[in-house]
Amino acid sequence: MNPFAYDLDEADIKKEKSKARDLKKSEWWKRKKAKGVCGYCNKRVTAEDLTMDHIVPLSRGGKSVKGNVAAVCKDCNNKKKYKLPWE
């Protein structure tokens, strides 16, 4: 269980995950990944090795919008989990 989870409606989270899938198909996201730089550690990686991370996680009330997602390496995404980047 996620210790940071808010009391969120499962339908809302499902809707935000659907928006994230649509955002991944956008030209904006493709350009962001093409830069090949992790948004957290600034490490250079291939575009295929970048993942979408919600800066404010969905489980903590974050939304799937351009201002709340970052292209990050898998290591940073796994380390961050349900936290905010500064936690």
N, C-alpha and C positions, 0 to 999 in steps of 0.2 A: 504494500500500500504506500502511496505517495504521501509523505508527511507534510508536504506543502500544499496539498490539494484543497481547493476551495469547494464549497458546496455548489457545484455547477450542474446544470441540467445536461444530461448525456446527449440530448438532441442538439444542444448548442455546440458542444464539442464536436459532434459528428459533422455539423454544418461547417465549422471552422476547418476541419480536416479536409472537407470537400473543397473549400475555397483554396486551401494550400495546394491541393492537387492541381487545381485550375491555374494557380499562380505559377507553378512549376512549368507549365506549358507556355508561358508568356515569353515574348522576346526580351522583356526587361530581365527576367530571371536567367535566361540563356546568356545574355551579355554579362550579367553579374558573375555567373559561374565561369565564363570564358576568361575572365581576368586571372583565374588560377591562384588566388591569394585568400587565405583563411581570414575571415573577418575578425577573429579574436587573437590569434597568435602571429598573424602576418606571414606564416610559412607558405612558400610556393609549393603548390600541388597541382595535379592535373584536374581539369574540370570534372572528370568522372569521380574524383576523390573528394569533391565538395558536396556537402549535404545542406539541406535547408534547416535552419534552427530558428525557432521562435525566441526572440530575445526575452520577452515576457511569455513564459510557457502557457499553452492553452489551459493547462490544469490550474493556472494561477490567474486566469481571466484574460490572457493575451488573445489577440486577434490575428487572423491570417491576412495581414495587409503589408504593403511594401515597407512601411516604417517599422515593422515589428519582426522582420525576418532578415537573416544574415546567411551568407554562403560561408560555411565553416568546414574545417577538416573533420574527419570522423573522430579523431582523438579528442579534439576540443568539444565536439558535440556529446561524446560519451562522458567526458568529465563533468560537463555542466549539468546534464540531466534536467531536473525540475527546478533548478536554481536560477537566479538572475545572474548575469555575467559578473557583477561585483560581489556576489556572495561567496 
